[in-house]
Amino acid sequence: MVNSDYIIEISNITKSFPDKVVLNDVSLKVRKGEFLTILGPSGCGKTTLLRLLAGFNSATSGEILIGGERMTGVPPHLRPVNTVFQRYALFPNYNVYDNIAFGLKLQKVDKKEIEQRVKRALKMVGMTDYEHRDVQSLSGGQQQRVAIARAIVNRPQVLLLDEPLAALDLKMRKDMQMELKEMHRTLGITFVYVTHDQEEALTLSDTIVVMNEGKIQQIGTPTDIYNEPCNAFVADFIGESNIINAVMVRDRVVKFMDKEFECIDEGFGENVEVDVVIRPEDVYIIRNAEAAMFSGRVKSCTFKGVHYEMFVETPDGYEIMIQDYNAFEVGSEVGMMIKPADIHVMRKERTENNVEGRLVDATHVEMLGETFECKEVQGIEPGAKVNVSFGFSAVELTDDPDDGESWGTIRFILYKGDHYHLTVHTDEGEAIYVDTHDVWEDLDEVGIKIAPNNITVKEIK
């Protein structure tokens, strides 16, 4: 029996290429009439997922249902969806009317009905009286409206939008966001929207799906995603955040920056490593440092139009971002306070690196595509598959990729108050995680060194 609540059901979708898994066991349901946004950085798999829905690509495994019907093997033109692309994809030799009417003419719709539907679509996108204009004479925003009109004129059950506003300037993008929201309300059909712009996702969406490295990280309303991120990646990607290593002392008490704070979180256990996230607007500055929870010195103060953004350094070397309506002078000593409800505790995704390898001999292990020296291993035969573990701070990165035992590319940088937490993708496609005080740039190629006494080897049985 078809579940009438959902227009789209994606079950265990995997999409692999010879050298990479782009989508890894993704499952998702979209309600009828919902505005759902798939959000994530470049290369996370969001556009690939949209193309699978549109029928432009096929999945390696898994199933997609639209309107209760299986889409396996169904070509794009027979699916109840239409797609709006980033680059509009308009026909330059057709005028506005003919661009919008193109799909209806292919379907051999009656000429009078085509005229009525095109005019209605033009009215919806605010382009009445533009039907005879050459599309190449239109502005970028006007061309995007024509592309949307061409999609909605076919009355699809689902409208797929692949970063449709990315090519517009900031003001036009803001205007089009409001128009899209109004169009969605007027049309009443399901919108599936792909973007890497967090503000755009928060503005437009009923539901946000945050993706990274081919997996769904979190699904929720904009408020849920912002106020209750499930992990450090989501907290960092959605808005500005202070993310700090912490220890959950016990229920409602968490320790970070060498101090214990009251919070409202429970159920993590006792003395468990966690992350805390505190939004910059939730740190309150008071002039009396002695009456505060902790204190620091203002390093910078920048006016951002609505508020001031300040960075305050504590005596222990932590750097806290604060957004406040009042400016505090650079160099001044200030006190800071955080309410228990504004400290959000998150479980750590991992506490050390674990990779699969092969024992070469008693003091060497093969991992990350290369051979590393390790502590002497006893009781494991050479050639055996092993799990290799090492801490985040045990990894040393070098400027010259050839200067390490292995090499990789920095793909994600997370500042954690007093150090950087990096994700490094090796040439073999594996990810390792590094804690460092050094400043690196995204996509820097680096050498990877790990001291032998920091490598622990256990046999996989």
C-alpha positions as CSV (number, residue, x, y, z in Angstrom):
1,M,0.0,0.0,0.0
2,V,1.4,3.4,-1.0
3,N,2.1,5.8,1.9
4,S,0.2,8.9,0.9
5,D,2.3,11.2,3.2
6,Y,5.4,10.9,1.1
7,I,6.0,12.0,-2.5
8,I,9.6,10.8,-2.6
9,E,11.1,7.7,-0.8
10,I,14.8,7.1,-1.2
11,S,15.9,3.7,0.2
12,N,19.6,2.7,0.8
13,I,20.9,4.5,-2.3
14,T,24.6,4.0,-3.1
15,K,26.3,5.5,-6.1
16,S,29.8,4.4,-6.9
17,F,32.4,5.3,-9.5
18,P,35.6,3.2,-10.1
19,D,37.6,5.5,-7.8
20,K,35.0,6.8,-5.4
21,V,31.8,6.2,-3.5
22,V,29.8,9.4,-4.0
23,L,26.6,8.3,-2.1
24,N,26.9,5.8,0.7
25,D,23.6,4.0,1.7
26,V,21.5,7.2,1.7
27,S,17.8,6.9,2.8
28,L,15.4,9.8,2.8
29,K,11.6,10.5,2.7
30,V,10.1,13.8,1.4
31,R,6.5,14.8,2.2
32,K,4.1,16.1,-0.3
33,G,4.2,19.9,-0.6
34,E,7.4,20.1,1.4
35,F,10.3,22.5,0.7
36,L,13.3,20.3,1.3
37,T,16.9,21.5,0.9
38,I,19.9,19.2,0.5
39,L,22.8,21.2,2.0
40,G,26.5,20.5,2.0
41,P,29.9,21.4,0.8
42,S,31.2,20.8,-2.8
43,G,31.7,17.1,-3.5
44,C,29.4,15.9,-0.7
45,G,27.0,14.1,-3.1
46,K,24.0,16.5,-3.1
47,T,23.9,17.1,-6.8
48,T,24.4,13.4,-7.6
49,L,21.4,12.6,-5.4
50,L,19.3,15.2,-7.3
51,R,20.4,13.8,-10.7
52,L,19.3,10.3,-9.5
53,L,15.9,11.7,-8.7
54,A,15.7,13.4,-12.1
55,G,16.8,10.2,-13.9
56,F,20.0,11.6,-15.4
57,N,22.0,9.0,-13.6
58,S,21.3,5.5,-12.2
59,A,22.2,4.3,-8.7
60,T,24.6,1.5,-8.1
61,S,22.2,0.0,-5.6
62,G,19.1,1.0,-3.7
63,E,15.6,2.2,-4.7
64,I,13.8,5.5,-5.5
65,L,10.0,5.9,-5.4
66,I,8.2,9.0,-6.6
67,G,4.5,9.2,-6.1
68,G,4.6,5.5,-5.0
69,E,6.1,4.3,-8.3
70,R,9.5,2.7,-8.6
71,M,11.8,4.9,-10.8
72,T,14.3,2.2,-11.7
73,G,14.8,2.4,-15.5
74,V,12.3,5.2,-15.9
75,P,13.8,7.9,-18.2
76,P,13.8,11.6,-17.2
77,H,11.0,12.7,-19.5
78,L,8.6,10.1,-18.0
79,R,9.3,11.0,-14.4
80,P,6.8,13.4,-12.6
81,V,9.6,15.9,-11.9
82,N,11.1,18.9,-13.6
83,T,14.6,20.3,-13.0
84,V,15.8,23.9,-12.8
85,F,19.6,24.1,-13.4
86,Q,22.2,26.6,-12.1
87,R,22.9,27.7,-15.7
88,Y,19.3,28.0,-16.8
89,A,19.7,25.8,-19.9
90,L,17.4,28.1,-22.0
91,F,17.3,27.8,-25.8
92,P,19.0,31.0,-27.1
93,N,17.2,30.9,-30.5
94,Y,13.8,30.9,-28.8
95,N,11.9,33.8,-27.2
96,V,10.5,33.6,-23.7
97,Y,7.2,32.2,-24.8
98,D,8.7,29.4,-26.9
99,N,11.2,28.4,-24.2
100,I,8.4,28.0,-21.7
101,A,6.0,26.2,-24.1
102,F,8.7,23.8,-25.4
103,G,7.8,20.9,-23.2
104,L,4.0,21.3,-23.7
105,K,4.5,21.3,-27.5
106,L,6.4,18.0,-27.2
107,Q,3.5,16.6,-25.3
108,K,1.2,17.8,-28.1
109,V,-0.9,19.8,-25.7
110,D,-3.7,21.9,-27.4
111,K,-2.5,25.3,-28.6
112,K,-5.1,27.2,-26.6
113,E,-4.2,25.4,-23.4
114,I,-0.5,26.0,-24.0
115,E,-1.2,29.7,-24.3
116,Q,-3.2,29.7,-21.0
117,R,-0.6,27.7,-19.1
118,V,2.3,29.8,-20.3
119,K,0.6,33.0,-19.4
120,R,-0.2,31.6,-15.9
121,A,3.4,30.5,-15.4
122,L,4.7,33.9,-16.5
123,K,2.4,35.6,-14.0
124,M,3.6,33.3,-11.2
125,V,7.2,34.3,-11.8
126,G,6.5,38.0,-12.3
127,M,7.3,38.0,-16.1
128,T,3.9,39.0,-17.5
129,D,4.3,40.9,-20.9
130,Y,7.8,39.3,-21.5
131,E,6.7,36.5,-23.7
132,H,8.0,37.9,-26.9
133,R,11.4,39.0,-25.5
134,D,14.6,37.4,-26.7
135,V,16.0,35.4,-23.7
136,Q,19.5,36.6,-24.4
137,S,18.4,40.2,-23.7
138,L,17.2,39.3,-20.2
139,S,19.1,39.8,-17.0
140,G,20.3,36.7,-15.0
141,G,17.4,37.0,-12.6
142,Q,14.9,37.2,-15.4
143,Q,16.5,34.2,-17.2
144,Q,16.2,32.2,-14.0
145,R,12.5,33.1,-13.7
146,V,12.0,31.9,-17.3
147,A,13.7,28.6,-16.4
148,I,11.5,28.2,-13.4
149,A,8.4,29.0,-15.5
150,R,9.4,26.4,-18.0
151,A,9.6,23.8,-15.2
152,I,6.4,24.6,-13.5
153,V,4.3,24.9,-16.7
154,N,4.5,21.1,-17.0
155,R,2.7,20.7,-13.6
156,P,5.3,18.3,-12.1
157,Q,4.6,16.7,-8.8
158,V,8.2,17.6,-7.8
159,L,10.4,20.6,-8.7
160,L,14.1,19.9,-8.5
161,L,16.3,22.9,-8.2
162,D,20.1,22.5,-8.5
163,E,21.7,25.6,-7.0
164,P,19.5,27.8,-9.2
165,L,20.6,31.1,-7.6
166,A,24.3,30.5,-7.5
167,A,25.0,32.6,-10.6
168,L,23.1,35.7,-9.4
169,D,24.6,38.6,-7.5
170,L,23.9,39.0,-3.8
171,K,20.9,41.4,-4.0
172,M,19.2,39.5,-6.8
173,R,19.8,36.2,-5.0
174,K,18.1,37.6,-1.8
175,D,15.1,38.8,-3.9
176,M,14.8,35.5,-5.7
177,Q,14.9,33.6,-2.4
178,M,11.7,35.4,-1.3
179,E,10.1,34.9,-4.7
180,L,10.9,31.1,-4.6
181,K,9.4,30.9,-1.2
182,E,6.2,32.6,-2.4
183,M,6.1,30.4,-5.5
184,H,6.3,27.3,-3.4
185,R,3.4,28.5,-1.2
186,T,1.3,29.4,-4.3
187,L,2.0,26.2,-6.3
188,G,1.7,23.8,-3.4
189,I,4.1,21.3,-5.0
190,T,7.1,19.6,-3.6
191,F,10.4,21.5,-3.9
192,V,13.8,19.7,-3.6
193,Y,16.5,22.3,-3.5
194,V,20.3,21.8,-3.6
195,T,22.6,24.4,-2.3
196,H,25.9,24.9,-0.4
197,D,24.7,28.2,1.0
198,Q,23.7,27.8,4.7
199,E,21.8,31.1,4.9
200,E,19.8,30.2,1.8
201,A,18.8,26.8,3.3
202,L,17.8,28.3,6.6
203,T,15.7,31.0,4.8
204,L,13.8,28.8,2.4
205,S,13.3,25.3,3.9
206,D,10.7,23.4,5.8
207,T,13.3,20.6,6.2
208,I,17.1,20.6,5.7
209,V,19.2,17.5,4.9
210,V,22.9,18.1,5.8
211,M,25.3,16.0,3.8
212,N,29.0,15.3,3.9
213,E,31.2,12.8,2.1
214,G,28.3,11.0,0.6
215,K,26.3,10.5,3.9
216,I,23.4,12.3,5.5
217,Q,24.6,13.9,8.7
218,Q,21.3,15.3,10.0
219,I,17.7,15.9,8.9
220,G,15.6,18.5,10.7
221,T,13.9,21.8,10.6
222,P,16.1,24.9,10.2
223,T,15.6,25.7,13.9
224,D,16.5,22.1,14.9
225,I,19.6,22.1,12.7
226,Y,20.8,25.4,14.0
227,N,20.0,25.0,17.7
228,E,20.6,21.2,18.0
229,P,23.4,20.1,15.6
230,C,24.1,16.4,16.0
231,N,27.9,16.7,15.4
232,A,30.8,19.1,15.0
233,F,30.5,19.1,11.2
234,V,26.9,20.3,11.3
235,A,27.5,22.8,14.0
236,D,30.4,24.3,12.0
237,F,28.7,24.2,8.7
238,I,25.4,25.8,9.8
239,G,26.2,29.3,11.0
240,E,29.1,30.5,13.2
241,S,30.0,28.4,16.2
242,N,32.4,28.0,19.1
243,I,33.2,24.3,19.1
244,I,35.4,23.1,22.0
245,N,36.6,19.7,23.3
246,A,34.9,18.9,26.5
247,V,34.3,16.2,29.1
248,M,30.8,15.3,30.3
249,V,31.5,15.2,34.1
250,R,28.0,13.9,34.9
251,D,24.4,14.8,33.9
252,R,24.0,18.6,33.6
253,V,27.7,19.3,34.2
254,V,30.3,19.6,31.5
255,K,33.9,20.6,31.7
256,F,35.7,22.7,29.0
257,M,38.4,25.4,29.1
258,D,39.5,23.8,32.4
259,K,36.2,24.9,34.1
260,E,33.0,23.1,35.0
261,F,29.8,24.6,33.6
262,E,26.1,23.8,34.3
263,C,24.2,22.6,31.2
264,I,20.9,21.0,30.5
265,D,22.1,17.8,28.7
266,E,21.8,14.3,30.2
267,G,22.4,10.7,29.3
268,F,26.0,11.0,28.1
269,G,27.5,9.1,31.0
270,E,30.2,10.2,33.4
271,N,33.7,11.5,32.4
272,V,32.9,10.9,28.7
273,E,34.7,12.9,26.0
274,V,32.3,15.2,24.1
275,D,32.2,18.3,22.0
276,V,30.3,21.5,23.1
277,V,29.0,24.1,20.7
278,I,28.2,27.6,21.8
279,R,26.8,30.1,19.3
280,P,28.5,33.5,19.3
281,E,25.3,35.3,20.1
282,D,25.0,33.2,23.3
283,V,28.2,34.4,24.9
284,Y,27.4,37.5,27.1
285,I,30.1,40.0,27.8
286,I,30.1,41.9,31.1
287,R,32.6,44.6,32.0
288,N,33.2,43.3,35.5
289,A,35.6,40.4,34.8
290,E,35.6,39.3,38.5
291,A,31.9,38.6,38.5
292,A,32.0,36.5,35.3
293,M,32.3,32.8,34.7
294,F,35.6,33.4,32.9
295,S,37.5,36.3,31.5
296,G,39.7,37.3,28.5
297,R,41.2,40.0,26.5
298,V,39.5,41.4,23.3
299,K,41.7,40.6,20.3
300,S,39.5,42.1,17.6
301,C,36.2,43.9,17.2
302,T,34.5,44.2,13.8
303,F,31.2,45.9,12.9
304,K,29.0,43.5,10.9
305,G,26.1,45.9,10.2
306,V,23.7,44.5,12.8
307,H,26.2,43.5,15.5
308,Y,29.8,43.6,16.4
309,E,31.9,40.4,16.0
310,M,34.7,40.1,18.6
311,F,37.3,37.5,19.3
312,V,38.3,37.2,22.9
313,E,41.4,35.2,24.1
314,T,41.3,33.6,27.5
315,P,44.4,33.3,29.8
316,D,44.5,29.5,28.9
317,G,44.8,30.3,25.2
318,Y,41.2,29.7,24.0
319,E,39.8,32.0,21.4
320,I,36.0,32.7,21.7
321,M,33.9,34.3,19.0
322,I,31.2,36.7,20.4
323,Q,28.5,38.6,18.6
324,D,27.1,41.6,20.6
325,Y,25.3,44.8,19.9
326,N,27.9,46.6,22.0
327,A,31.5,47.2,21.0
328,F,34.4,46.5,23.4
329,E,37.7,48.0,22.8
330,V,40.6,45.9,21.5
331,G,42.9,45.1,24.4
332,S,40.3,45.5,27.1
333,E,39.8,42.9,29.8
334,V,36.2,41.5,29.8
335,G,34.2,38.9,31.6
336,M,32.0,36.3,29.9
337,M,29.0,34.3,30.9
338,I,27.1,31.4,29.2
339,K,23.6,30.3,30.3
340,P,23.2,26.5,30.8
341,A,20.6,26.3,28.1
342,D,23.0,27.8,25.6
343,I,25.7,25.1,26.0
344,H,24.9,22.3,23.5
345,V,26.6,19.0,24.2
346,M,27.3,16.6,21.3
347,R,28.7,13.1,21.2
348,K,32.1,12.8,19.5
349,E,32.1,10.9,16.2
350,R,35.5,9.5,17.1
351,T,38.3,9.9,19.6
352,E,41.2,8.5,17.6
353,N,42.1,7.4,14.1
354,N,41.4,3.8,13.2
355,V,42.4,2.5,9.7
356,E,42.7,-1.0,8.3
357,G,46.2,-2.2,7.4
358,R,48.5,-5.2,7.0
359,L,51.3,-6.3,9.2
360,V,54.6,-6.4,7.2
361,D,56.8,-7.7,10.1
362,A,57.2,-7.2,13.8
363,T,58.1,-3.5,13.5
364,H,56.4,-2.4,10.2
365,V,52.8,-2.0,9.2
366,E,51.3,-1.2,5.8
367,M,48.5,1.4,5.9
368,L,47.4,4.6,4.0
369,G,49.1,3.1,0.9
370,E,52.6,3.1,2.5
371,T,54.7,1.2,5.0
372,F,55.1,2.8,8.5
373,E,57.4,1.8,11.3
374,C,55.5,0.9,14.5
375,K,56.1,-0.4,18.0
376,E,57.2,-4.0,18.1
377,V,54.2,-6.3,17.6
378,Q,54.0,-9.7,19.2
379,G,51.6,-12.6,18.6
380,I,50.5,-11.5,15.1
381,E,51.8,-13.2,11.9
382,P,53.2,-11.1,9.1
383,G,50.6,-10.6,6.4
384,A,47.7,-10.5,8.8
385,K,45.0,-7.9,8.4
386,V,45.2,-5.5,11.3
387,N,43.5,-2.4,12.8
388,V,45.9,0.5,13.2
389,S,45.1,3.2,15.7
390,F,46.8,6.5,16.5
391,G,45.7,9.7,18.1
392,F,44.8,13.0,16.4
393,S,47.8,14.8,17.8
394,A,50.1,11.9,17.0
395,V,50.1,12.9,13.3
396,E,52.7,15.4,12.1
397,L,52.0,17.2,8.8
398,T,54.7,18.6,6.6
399,D,54.7,21.2,3.8
400,D,56.3,18.8,1.3
401,P,54.2,15.8,0.5
402,D,57.3,13.8,-0.3
403,D,58.7,14.5,3.2
404,G,56.2,12.1,4.9
405,E,55.7,8.3,5.0
406,S,52.5,9.0,3.2
407,W,50.7,12.1,1.8
408,G,47.2,13.6,1.5
409,T,45.1,16.6,0.9
410,I,43.4,18.7,3.6
411,R,39.6,18.6,3.0
412,F,38.1,20.1,6.1
413,I,39.3,22.5,8.8
414,L,37.5,22.9,12.1
415,Y,38.7,25.4,14.7
416,K,38.2,24.1,18.2
417,G,39.0,27.1,20.4
418,D,42.7,26.4,21.0
419,H,43.7,24.2,18.0
420,Y,42.6,23.1,14.5
421,H,41.0,19.7,13.8
422,L,41.7,18.7,10.2
423,T,40.3,16.0,7.9
424,V,43.0,14.8,5.5
425,H,42.2,12.5,2.6
426,T,45.0,10.3,1.5
427,D,45.8,9.2,-2.0
428,E,44.2,5.9,-1.2
429,G,40.9,7.6,-0.5
430,E,41.0,7.1,3.2
431,A,40.4,9.9,5.7
432,I,42.5,10.6,8.8
433,Y,42.0,13.3,11.4
434,V,44.7,15.6,12.8
435,D,44.8,18.0,15.8
436,T,47.4,20.8,15.2
437,H,48.2,24.3,16.2
438,D,49.6,25.0,12.8
439,V,47.6,27.0,10.3
440,W,46.8,25.2,7.0
441,E,44.5,25.9,4.0
442,D,41.8,23.8,2.5
443,L,43.2,21.6,-0.3
444,D,46.8,22.0,0.9
445,E,48.8,18.9,0.0
446,V,50.8,17.6,3.0
447,G,53.2,14.9,4.0
448,I,52.0,12.6,6.8
449,K,54.4,11.4,9.6
450,I,53.5,9.3,12.6
451,A,56.1,8.3,15.2
452,P,56.4,4.5,15.7
453,N,55.6,4.7,19.5
454,N,52.2,6.4,18.7
455,I,51.0,3.5,16.4
456,T,49.0,0.7,18.0
457,V,48.3,-2.5,16.0
458,K,45.6,-5.1,16.7
459,E,44.7,-8.1,14.6
460,I,41.4,-8.2,12.9
461,K,39.7,-11.5,13.7
